[in-house]
Amino acid sequence: MPAEDVVIVGAGILGINQLYRAVQAGLTVTLLEQGGGVGGTWYWNRYPGCRFDSESYTYGYLFSEELWQEWDWSEEFAAQPETERYVNYVVDKFGLRSHIRLNSKVTSAVWDEQAKAWTTSTEDGCTITSRYLVAATGVLSVPQLPDLPGRDDFGGEAYHPARWPKEPIDFTGKRVAIVGNGSSGVQIGPLIADDVAELVIYQRTANWATPLNNHPIDAEQQAYLKENFADIKARLDVSVSGFLHQPAGKKTFDDTPEQRKAFFETVWNSPGFAKVGSNYDDLLFNKKANAEWCAFMEEKIRGLVEDPATADKLIPKDHLYVGLRPPYVTGYYEMFNKPNVELVSLRETPIETETGLREFDVIIWATGFDFGTGAMLRMGIVGTGGLTLNEYWADGPLTFLGVMSHGFPNLFYPGGPHGAAGNNPRYGGLQVDFTQELIDQANERGYQRVEVPKALEQAWMSMLAKFEEYSPFEKRGQYYGANTPGKPRVQLLNSGGRPKLDEFMKEARDSDYQGFFE
């Protein structure tokens, strides 16, 4: 008999959610986490400026009203330390810590068809068998560094945002380079610019960054949140985006140029992803409409950055809004007005061929992640007949709901590739629920094996292909794996969004999970 009913890998937001659900169901469960603490993204990414760009209360857990009432988020977009405290609070409140094994990086997970069980091994010498394996490893958990000659020979300090040390770094008076201006790079720069002697931002691709517009949650808003838990949860439970943002209810050219400018000004001053969710309804589907918003943003950037040449480099010329993942910033554009801050375009002067020597004390490699599949393809997963997940996904992931793959029984990966198209914890929460339902149904019916039928996997993949044409994302971005050398360029998000996720889950339930159990 397996030692545990369930082994969960990853103590991030979804791993803890899955652990809570398994414990509530009375299952024996162990969670393996490679880090020294819980929180996942919010454990590893502790760099200056790291914070949500989803509203705190829409990102946190909704499975307990008592938890909602007890925890007070201090800001609309909480910083990393607060989020890490929150996850630890949840773990302790629900008695989950005794189920968690830290500093246990998974090195292999092998399915035994005869025993109907997984054997999972870790780098620290733990081997454990379980009926079910849940890989809640996340899509942004494997940092990657550029393959540059001499990178490993750098004699100064070097950091990646996702492996930031717990001890504060003293940047005072140092010459610092930040390579990359995605979501992490744009957060770090403004936080250290006043301390350093020199800050050089190396930018490969300009991004449409817009203000986060964070603010403290005052007593009035706190009271509103407490009083309206049921309504907020109900709205988030059906929200296509996983946010509370209200759509504009009109298209771009329904308004006059003057009305559009006034509306765009309101959107510019709105919080976070409201710039997508509360913008004109045709923003992502009408390139001419999107270009109107981009022209407005360009004007804003030129007004914030004093040097015209620098401003010009910061304005994307090769994609519209949401063509790449849009970052949300505080003081980013204004940072370039400081005399000690410089922007270098890697399109004009690549690092390998830059004329002259630039000396730095610190390099921050804000160069992103092996998105979507990176963690799972490093777990050594072996399914039926010795088939490895790396082989099965050689040309890109094959999934059902972004949760299961044919040929890998009793394996689930909520929050994995093809799962989300919005606020990750809201999409992932649906997948956690579906995973637990399948486990519960198998146990109640006396089955030991759960596997998605190949036809359903193919149907999900066909849906993704059909709706891909409506995706605003460029195929050269991380959502297609294009930032990772040698990786297949295939979509890694759910192009059908929440409606299709709901539809496919409902069909599985309505069929009484036909074909899943054996």
N, C-alpha and C positions, 0 to 999 in steps of 0.2 A: 504494500500500500504506500502511496506517496506520503511524504512526511508532512506536507501542507496541502490544503485545498488550493490555495492561490499563492503564487509568488508575483509580486509587483516590482518592476524595475523603474526607479526614479521617484524622488520625493519632492517633485514640483507640485504646482497647483492641481493638476489632474491626478497625479499619483496619490496625493493625500486624499483627494476626493474618492478615488477608487478604493483606497484603504478604508476610509470611513464606511463606504457602502458594503464592503466585504465583511467588516467587523459587525456592522448592524445586522447583516444576514446570518450571523453566527458561524461564519467560516473561519477555519484556521488559516492564517495568512502571515507572510513575512514580506517586508518591503526592503529591497536592496538599493542602496544609494551610494554612488561613488564619492560624493562629497563628504565633508566633515560636518554638515548640518543640513537641515531641511530648507526647502524653498525653491530648489531648482534654479531657474533663471535669477530669482531674487536672492539666492545664496551666492552664486558665482559672480554675477555682475554687480560689483559694489564700487564702481568707478565714480568719480565726482560728477554729479548731475544726473545719475541714473534714476529714472522715475517712470511711472506709468505714462502712457499717452491715451489710455482708456480711463474713463472716470473710475475712481477707486471703488465706489460702491457697485458699479456694474461689472467689475472684474472679480470681486470677492465671491465667496460662497453664498449660495441661496438655499442650501438644504436645511438650514436651521434658522427659524425666526429668532430664537433665543440668542444665537450667535450674533445675528444682525443687530439686535437691541443692545447687546453688551459692548460691541466694538464701535468706537468712534473714530472714523477716518478724520485726520486733521486737515487734509488738503483735497481739493478736487482731483488732483493727480499726485498720489502719494510717492514719496521718495523711497529708494531701496531699503534703507534701514527700517522704515515703518512697515513695509510689506513683509520683510523678513520676520519682524516681531509678530505680525499678524499670523503668518503661517505657523510659527512656533506656538502661539496662543491657541490656535485651532487644534494642533497636535496634542497639546496638554489638556485642553478642555474636554476632548472626546476620548482621552486615554489611549492615544494611538502610538505613543513613543515606544512602548515595550515591543511593538511589532516591527520596529525599524532598525535595520542594521546599517550603520554608516561606514564610510571608507571601504565600501565593497563594490568595486567595479566589475561588472559582468564581462567575462571573457568568452563564455560559450553557453549555449542553451540548445539542448538536443532532445528531439521528440523520440520517445520509445513507443512504437506502435503496439507492441505486445502488452506493455504495462499501461498503455493509455496515459502517459505521464511525461512531463518535461523534467530534465535534469539540468539544472543551472549551476554554473561554476563561476567563481569570482577570483579576482587577482589576489585577494588576501587569504585564499585557501579554503573558502566556504563552498561546499557542494550541497545542493538541496533539491529534492524532488518535489514536484507538485502536480496536481491534476491540471491546473490552469496556469498560464503565464500571461501577464499583462505588462507590456512594454510601454510605460508612460514616460517615454524618454524625451518627448518634445521635439519641436522642429528647429529650435535655435539653441542647441546644446553642444555642438561640436565647433569650436572656434577654428578658424583657419588663418594661416600666415602666408604671405606671398613668397613665391620661390624666387628670391632675388640673390644674385651672387654676393657673398660677403655678409649676408644678414646675420648668420650665426657668429660672425667674427666681431660684431659690434662690441666695443669694450665698455659702453655706458649701461644705463638702465633701459630695459625694454619690457613693455607690457602689452597684453591684449586685454581689452575691456572685460571679456568673459572669464579671465583668469586673474583678476585684480587682487592684490594682496589685502588681507584684513587690516594690516597696519597702515595708517595714513601715509601717503607719500608726500614728502616735502619738495615742492617745486620751486621754492623761493630762489630767485636769481639764476635759475637754470635755463639752458637753451633746449627747447622742446620741439620735437616734430610730431605732428599727428598725421598719420597716413590713412586717409579715408574720411569721408564726410557723410556716412550713412547715419542711422539713428543714434549710434553710440558716439561717433566722432563729433557730431554737432552738439551733443550734450556736454561733452568734456571741455571743449575749447573755452567757452565763456566762463566756466568755473575756475579755470587756472590762469586765464590771460593776465589778470592783474598781479599775479605772483611771480610769473616767469620773467627772465630777462629778454627772452625771445621766443616767439611761438610761430612756427611755420606750418600751415595747413597744406598738405599735399592732396589735391583733389583730382581724381580721375574723371568723375562724372558729376556735373552739377545736378542738384536735386531741388525740387520745388518744396522748400522748407517754409512753413508758415507758423505763426505764433501759437504756442500751446495754450496761452491765456489761463494759466493756473491761478488759483486763489485759495485762501484758507476757507474751510467750511465753518461758517459762523453758527451761532446758537439757533438762529431761525431756520437755516437749512438743515441743521442736525435734527431739529424737532420734526421738520417735514419728512425727512428720511425715516425716522423712527415710526411716525404715525402712518406712513404709507407703504409699509413693507409689502403687503399683499398686492397692492396695485402695481408697484414697481416690479415685483417678481412676475406678475401676470404679463406685464408689457414686455419684459425681457425674455420671457418664455416663448413669445411668438415673434419677437423682433427678427427681421431678416438679417440685420447687421449685428445683432447682439448688443446694440446700444439703445439709448432712450431718445436719440435725436429725432426730431420730427421733420418729415420731408417738406420741401417748400410748397408742393402742390401746384407748381407752375413750371413752364419751360423757359429757357433762356430768352428766346425772342418773343415771348408773350409780353415782355417789358420793353419800354423805350430805353435808349442808351442811358439816359439820366437815371431811370429807375434801376437799370442793371448796376450802374456804378454805386448807387445807394445800397442796393441789396448786397453787392460784393463787399462793401465796407462792413456791413453787418456780419457777413460770413467770416471775413478776415478777423473780426474781433470775437468770434465764437470759439468755444473750447474744442481743442483736439480734433477728433474725427468728425465733428459736426461740419467741418469744411467739405466733407464728402456727403454725409448723410442728410445735411440740411441745406445743401447747395441746390441749384436748379435740378429738376428731376432728370433732365437729359444730359447732365454733365458728362457721364461716363459712356454715353451711347452716340453722342453727336460731336464729332471732332471740331466743327465750327463753334459749337457752344463751349466746348472745353477750351478752345483757343481764346475765347473772350475772357474767361477766368484767368488764363495764363497771362494775357496782356495786362490785366489788372494787377496780378502778382508781380509782373516785371516792373511795372511803374512803382509799386511799393518798395521793391528791392532797390531800385535806383534812387529812391528817396531816402532810404536808410543807410546806404553805403556811399560815403563821400567821394571816394576815388572812382571815376567812371570806368576805368579799365578793370578794376577789381570787381565792380558791380557787374560788368559785362561777363566776366568769367563765372560768376555765381548764378547766372541765368541760364537754365537749360535750353539748348538749341535743338536737341535731338529727341525729345519726348514731351508729351502733354502731361497734364496732372494725373497722377496715379498710374502713369506708364511704368514708373518704378515706385517702390514703397515710399510714400511721402513721410518725411520726418517732421516732428513738431518741436519748436525751439523756443528758447528764452534768451534774448540778447545775442543771438548768433550773428546776424548781419551787422549789428552795432559793434561787435567785437572787432571787425576789420577796420574800424576807424581809429583803433589804438595804434600808436606809433611802433609798438613792439610786435605787432601781428602782421603776418604776410601770407598771402595765398599764392601757391604755385600750382599751375595747371599741368598735370601729367600728360595731357594731350599735347601740350606744346613742348614740354621739357621732361621726358620720361626720366625716372630715377637713374636708369642704367647709363644714360647719355647726357645727364645734366652737366653743363659746363662749369668747371671749378669745383672745389671741395667745400661742402657745408658741414660744419662740425656741430654735433649735438651732444648734450649730456643725457637726454632721455628721448626714446622713440616710443610712441604709442601706436601700435599696429591695430587701428580700428578698421580691420579688413574683412569683417563679417564672419559668416558661418557656412558650413556645409549643410545647407537648408534641407529640411524635410526628411531626408532618409539617412543623414550622416550618422546619427547615433545607432539606429537599428542595424545598419550594415557593418557596424563595428562590434556587434554583440556575439558574433559567431553562431547565428541561428540556423539550425538544421531541422528540416521538416520530414515529411514522409519519404521513404525510399532514399534517404540520404541527400535529398534536395536541399541545397542551402538557399537562404533568402537572397544572398548576393547573386546567385545564379538566376533565381526566379525574377529578380528585379534588375537584371543586367542591362536591359533596355529601358529602364524606368519602372517605378512601382506599379504593381497590379493589385488593386484593392477592392474591397466592398465597403462602402460608407467611410472609407479612410480608417477602418477599424480592423478588418480581417483580410486574409489572403487564402485562396484555395491551395491545399497542399500543406497547410500549417495548422492542424487541428488544435483547438483549445488555446490558440494564441490570439490575443487582442492587443491593439495598440491605439487607444483613444488619444486624440491629439496628433496623430501621425499624418503622413502625406495624404492629400485628397480629402482631408476632413473639414477644414475651416475655410471661411470666406468672410471673416469679420472678427468680432471680439472673441479671441481664442477660448477663454474659459466657458463662455456661453455655448459655443459649438461643442467644445470638448465635454461639457457637462452632459449633453445629450448622448454622446458616445459612451461615456462612463455608465449612464443609466442603461443603455442598450446592452453593453457588455454584462452588467450585473443581471439583467433580465435573462439573457441566454444561459448564464451560469445557474441561476435559480431554476429556470425551466428544466435544464438538464438534470439537476439534482432531484427535483420533484418527480420527474418522470423516470428516473432510474437510468439515465444515459450517462456514459462516461466520455463521450466524444462529441465535440461540436465543431463543425466545419462548414464554411459557406459553400453552397453549390457553385460549381464553375459557371453555370449559366447566369447566376445572379452577379457574380464578379464581372462577367463580360457585359452584362446590362449596365452596371454602374460605370464601367470604363467607357462604354458607348455613349452614355449620357454626358460624361465629362468631355468627350471629344466633340459632341454635338454643340455644347454650350461654350466651348473654348473660344469660338469666334466672337463672342460677346465680351470676352475678358479684356479689360483695359491694359493689362500688364504686358510690357515688352518681353519678348522671348530672350533678351540678353540679360535679364535680371535674375535675382536669386530664386524667384518663384518658378523659374524654369531650370534651375541648377546651373545657369550659365556662368556664375561666378566661381565655380569649382572646376579646376582643370580635369579633363577626362570624364566628366559626368555627362550622362545623356541629357540632351535638351528637351525635356518633356515637362508638361505642367505638373506642379506639385500642390496646387490648391484645389478646392472644390469649385469648379466653374459654374456648377448649377446652384450653388449657394444653399441657404437654409431651406427654401421650398423643396428642393430635390432631396435633401437629406431627410426631411420630414416625410416626404412621399415614399421613399424607399424603405424607411423604417416602418411606416404604417403598413405597407404591402407585406413585409415580413411578418409583422404581428398578425395582420388579418388572415394570413395563410396558416396561422398557428405554427410559424417557423418551419414550414414544410421543407424537407431536405437538409436541414441543419444538423439533426441529431442521429446518432448511431450508437 
